Every structure is written in structure tokens, then in C-alpha cells.
Amino acid sequence: MSDLSAAIDRVLPSVRADLEDLIRIPSVSADPARAADVQRSAEATAALFEAEGFSVKIVRAGEGAPAVIAKKPAPEGKPTVLLCAHHDVQPTGALDEWTSPPFEPTERDGRLYARGAADDKAGIAAHLAAVRAFGNDLPVGVTVFVEGEEEIGSPTLLALLDEYADELTSDAIVIADSGNWAIGQPALTVSLRGLVDCYVEVRTLDHAVHSGLFGGAVPDALSALCRLLATLHTDNGDVAVDGLHATRAADLDYPEDRFRAESSVLDSVRLIGTGTLVDRLWTRPAIAVLAIDAPRVADASNTLVPVARAKVSLRVAPGDDSVKAMEALRNHLEQNAPWGAQVTVTDGDLGQPCSINARGGAYDAARSAFAAAWGVEPVDTGMGGSIPFIAEFQQAFPQAAVLVTGVEDPDTRAHGIDEGLHLEEFAKVCLAEAHLLQNLA
């Protein structure tokens, strides 16, 4: 096909309509009450590729969420490419903080706003656009795999990859679930941090007691928890947990003024940590306190709090092992209990980091495709976030080239309020993937 750009322009209106229909399905995998919606999302995804002439099935491992496998065989002598995404989405958070309803896609100033508009129903739509652009003349074999539990750590993915390994085996794997470097600047993601989180409970009393009668001698659990959480960082903000790995990132300049604007950090707030910004964001560990359970201010009485809990998240640097990182975090929390407080640590989610040696024919094909779509050369970037299923694909298919491509941009706000897809960039994402399929042939 000589004019892929015209073909993408032709199919984009129908692809956008299909994307909006997918967005309207609230497929929140973390919410058991949304299980029927997750199933409906899988069925809608399956129908899209069945309409393009793929053989399609919906599969699951045990009690896991439904995934979609769609296949079209390769022309004689051509490779097979596995196109991956996920159809589940994050919870919305506070509904009243959204500018428009989170499951009603709304365009404003060139962005399509909704939960899942980018992460990662745009990945499904990009695969659909590339396939639809070629019609019945796909230059390569294409297998589409869309899972339904990425947002809860892909707990049954390895079982699925094992059970359906023969159907999913391919020469290259394209995972459309990352971000580009900037508007107008494509990127190939070559490393991602892993993730572990845990719940830490601190107890100092058998029950609440009067803060006047006992305060000054008896520590309250909330103060003890605050002191414990403060030990997780040095004064300059570096992670203070022993035994965690860190390394250097790519030699890429991330201007602080740009970063501050993209992160929305307040003007008076100093950035934490040491090293370059890309080191801190991509190849060093990061710890955040995500939530605290304690009495609400509105309900507080003059009593010493007997027990308090927090959820702690650790992003694990590429080259580290998340199991060992969790053990290091647990040891730190247990060994730094203030004032003899009782500390109990309960494991949460775990996902491995990954590094990709992005050299070889498939990666050359991807970089050429990006350059053709954007008109500029792509850059190699890391990703501070975690996509655990990439490491699992590397483990299951070690001979395949893994290409992690971007559907997001620095202002996408994935997982956050007012998540949005930049529509002009999305058109280039679709064109790049079509060029990639052609190049891989």
C-alpha cells in the first residue's frame, strides 16, 4: 500500500467511534461490582476484530478477567506480529472532580477526555486502525492479545501465556501502552520500573485513651506511623531503604521547567532526590505513601489513636528484583519502628521491572516507522511507571523482539482525573503502527 497516510485518514473516523463505544463501558477490573462490564468490554473488543475477518476467542485463566485473542495468518514467508493492549481501566476517583463524566468521551481543545481514553483503550484502537488501514491485505500475520486485568497487576497473565503459547508465539510483540517523549516527539520505551506495594499497620495501644490523662508518656499510633514513614527517605528525598538497586538512565535532557509544568508541582515545592531527572524518574527506586487510615478530622476526639495504617508504594528500578525489593522494604519498616510500636506489614501487588536491548531489525523497523509518521527521529526513553506484563512477555517469549510504543503524552493524566488522549498525536500513533507492520514485512 503506497499511501498509508491516506488509508489512516480514511479509517480514523470509524476507529474513533469504536474507541468512544469502548470507553463508555466502565471496565474497572479493581471493582468486583464491575465484573459484568469487564466481560462486556472483552466482548466488544472481540467483535471489533471479528468484523475485520480475524478468528477470535475470549479466554480466561481460572477466575481471572477475560482476555481476547484474535488471529489472521501470515502471508507465505512473512513474520507474525503480536499486537497487545488491555481493555480494563483504573477506577475514576472522585466523580465531582472530573470536568466531564469519566465514561462519556468528550472532546475539548483537541483532546478526548474519559477514563481509558488513552490507558489503554487507545492501544486497542491503534491496533484496530493499523489493521483496518490494510483491509484484506495485511503485510504480516497479526495476532491481537488484549487482556482484562492489567490495572490490577495481571495476576493470571502468566497462566494465560502458558496455556495459549502456541497461539501467541510471534516474531515481534508490539505493546501499545506507554508514552511518547513530547507532543511531536515519538519514543521507544526501553526500560520500565517494577512495582511493589504493601500495607503497614502501627499499633501502640490496646484501645483509645484520653489524650490529656495519658498524653506525654504514651505515644499515639498516628504519630508513630508518621515517624516510621519519614524514615523511608533521606532529608534530600532519596530513598533510604537499604538493598535497592539503582542505575543510570539514557543521556536525555529533561528541562526542570518543562518537568515542573508537566507534573503540576507547586512553584514553592523543591524537587526531591539526586541525580538527573531521568535517572530519578526511570532508573532509581521511588517510594510514595498512597493512603493513610486514621480518624477523619471531622470525627476526631481528644483520644490517643491506638492503631493507624498506610499503603506504601515502591517503584523498583530496572535490573532489580521485585521480590527482593519487597523484602528490603519489609525489613526497613519492621526495623525502624519508633518507640517500640508494633508494626505489621502485609504484602500487596508485585510486578517486575524490565529492560529491553532495543537493537536489531525489529527495532530498526519501529524507529523508521516513527520517523515516517512524525517526521522526526524518535528517542529511546525509560518509563517510571510499571507495566508488569512486559516482563512476563519477555519471560514467556524470549526469542521475540518486544516493542513498547506510546499512545500517551506527558499531559495524558493516565490513572488521574481528566485523563485525555491527544487526537492529533493519536493519528500519528496509528500511522506509525501501520508503517511498522509494513516495515516488519
Disulfide bonds with the S-S distance in Angstrom:
none
